Amino acid sequence: MQTFVALLRGINVGGNNILPMTELKALCEEAGFKNVRTYIQSGNVIFESKLSEDKVLKKLEKALKTKLEKVITVIIRTIAELDKILEKNPFPEANPAQVGILFFTEKVPANILQEFKNAGPEEIVLSGREIYIHFPNGMGQSKLKFPKIAENGTVRNVNTIRKLAELGNK
């Protein structure tokens, strides 16, 4: 069994796509995932499965579409991948609440950085299927404009990823 983390985009944010974590947990259990746990209300779920990442992704997306009657972007990572993502953080001295990681299912094209509209102090670093963004004034104060492709991903800060990795390693 492999331990996975699913990051759901746009769940319980701004009153949209409301899905209580008890229902998300039940949905994952009904899909056959084991040892299911959720973390905070923004669509983070940890579970175990014998399936591959791709099959886990498809199964969870299908269950969410049935439940919410709309497509929800889901990003899957293993705990080992989260540990590596944390190790590779290019902003280790920054406040972890001010470092966002934009997760994608596929490897991100190298030219994506040119598509960000950045008039502020934010720093952006591409790394495989993730983009690290340092928001020195906080995410809420940022004027950074994300490219259209960001709609296929979801952001979590380093504190959240650290906690998910910790919960998954238990």
N, C-alpha and C positions, 0 to 999 in steps of 0.2 A: 504494500500500500504506500502510495505517495501522498504527502501532505501538500495541498494546494491552497492558495489564497485567490479569491475572486474579488475583483474591484469593479463595482457596478457604477456606471456613469449616470449622474443626475437623479439618484434616488434620494427622496426626502429633502431635496434642496429647493428652497423658495416655494414650497407648497406643491411642487410637481412630483409626479410619479411616487405617490405615497405608498410605501411598503413597510409596515412594521417589521422589525427585525425578528419577532417571533414567527411571522408568516414567511419571511425569507428562510429562516432556519427550517421550518416545516417543509417548504418547497424543496430545499436541498435534500432533506431526508427522504422525501417522496421520490426524488430523482435517483435515490440509491447511494448517496454520499454518506460517509460514516463520520462519527465524532465531529459533528457540525457545531461551530461556534460563530457568533457574530461579534463585531466590535464597532462601537458607536453607531449612530443612526444613519450614516451616509453610505450604506451599501458595501460593507466589508464583511466577507464571510470566509472562514477557514474550515477545511474539511479534508477527509481522506478518501481516496479512490484508487482503484486498480487501473482505471482507464488512462489513456494518453491525454496530454494537455488539450489537443484538438478535440477529442471526443468529449472531454469534460466541458469544454467551451460550448460545443454544439448542444449538448444536453441541457446545460443551464440556460442558454439563450432561448431554447425552445420552451422550457418550463416557464421562463419569465414572460415570453410572448403570450403564452396561453393564459397566464395569471393576470397580466396587466393589459393585454390586448394591444400591445405596441412593442416595437423593437427596442431593447435596452442594450447599450454597448457594455460588453463584459470583457475584462482583461484578466487573464489567468497567469499566475506565476507560482513556481514552487517555493518552498521556504528557502532552499539553497540559493535560488535565484535572488530572492529578497536580501539574503545575507550578502551576496556579491554586490548587489545594487547599493547597499549601504556602505560597503567597503570602498566602492568606486566613487562615492560622493566627492565631487571636485570642490566642494565648499565646506570642508570639515570644521573650520573655525567659526562658521556662521551659526546664528541661532537656528536650531533645527526646525523651528516653527516657521522660519522664513525661507526655507529651502523646499520648493515644490518639485515633485518628480512627475512628469507627464508620461504616462504609460501607454504604449500601443501594443497591439497584437503582433504586428509585423515590424521588421526592421524599418527604421525611419530613413528616408532619402537624405543624403548629406546636404543637399541644397535647401533643406527645410528652414535652416536658420535665417536665410535671406528673406523668408516670408513673414517673420515676426516683425511687427512695427513697434520699435522700441525707442521712445524718446526719454526714457527715465534711466535710473541707475541699475536696472536689472542686468544680471549676467546670465547667459544661456550657454549650456554645454550639451552637445549631442553625444549619446553613447548607446549604440545598437538600437534596442526597442524602447529606450527611455530618453527623455530630455530633462536635464536638471536645470532648474531656474532659481537663482538667488534673488529674493525680493527683499532688499535691505530695509525698505520702509514698510514691509508687510504686504501680503497679497491683497488685502482690502484697499490699500492706498495706491496700488500699481495702476499705471495707465497702459501697460503692455497689451498690445493687440495680438491675439493668437491667430495663426493661419487657419484656413478652412479645415485642413486635415486634422486639426486638434479635436474636431467633433467626433473623430474615431478613437479618441483616447480619453483618459481621465487622470486628474491630478490628485496626489496625496502628498502631505508634507512628510518630512523625515521622521518626525515624532510618531506619526501614524504607522509608517512602514516599519519602524523599529518595534513598535508594540505588536504589530501583526506577526513579525518574524519571531518575537519572543513568545507569543501565544502559540504559534505553530511549532516551536521547538520544544514545547512541554509535552 
